């Protein structure tokens, strides 16, 4: 696999990645989900979603199951 693009962000120090042939889901340690197209010519998120109301520090990998994605937060 060759590198398509790089992305550097001070806000993303640690992240978990779940990938398929046509989508990449980045789960940041700050509690944000970023959906990407791995075939895109440049870094351009398809969607971004904050999972928690407050800033959090998350280090657990998300768990995909069927059509759901399970994410563990600080209290839920």
Buried (B, 14 or more C-beta within 10 A) or exposed (E): EEEBEEEEEEEBEEBBEBEEEEBBBBBBBBBBBBEBBEEEEEBEBEEEEEBBEEEBEBEEEBEEEEEEBEBEEEEE
